[in-house]
Amino acid sequence: MVRVKSGIQTKRRHKKILKLAKGYWMTRHKQYRKAQEAVLHAGEYAFSGRKDRKRDFRKLWIIRMNAALRNLGTKYSVFIKKLKDNKIGLDRKILSQLAVEHPQVFNKIVEKAR
């Protein structure tokens, strides 16, 4: 049996992880073991962060819409119910954009929903 030395592959694998950990603090960008752990955790946080971003934006849209609706004398929950009853199919993102950028158009939609 021939002896196989895996130094080149190991070095390559270590370099890859250390490159991903560039800019990390203290030993997390120097030592392979610490860097590998840091990169794994960073990947988990990035994954969950991509999911959280969707939640955060939906919250923001609802807050913006509710603020605009309060000025018009109604509430967000009532408005959404009336939109569904009148079969107006605009999503929260578009409605919040209209509330911020085009208040006149948003007012017309609110009147139509009533």
C-alpha positions, 0 to 999 in steps of 0.5 A: 500500500502506498502512503498518501500524504494529504498536506496539500489538500489540508492546506487548501481547505484551511486557506479556504476557511481562513479566507472566509474568516477574513476581518474577524476578531482576534484568533477567529481570523488566524487559527483554523479551528476558531475560524471554522467555528466562526464561519459556521456560526456566521452562515447560520446567522446569515441564513436566519437573517434572510428569513428575518428580513422578510418579517422586518419589512412586513412589520415596517409596511404595516407600521407605515400604513397604520400611521397613514390610516390613523390620520384618515380616522381608521385603523389598519385591521379594519382597513385590511378587512374592508380591502378583502371584502371589496376584493381589492388585491393590493399587497402591503408593500404597495399600499405602504409605498402609496401611503408614503409617496402618493398620499392622494392615491392612498386616500382614494383607495381608503375611500373605495375600501369604505 
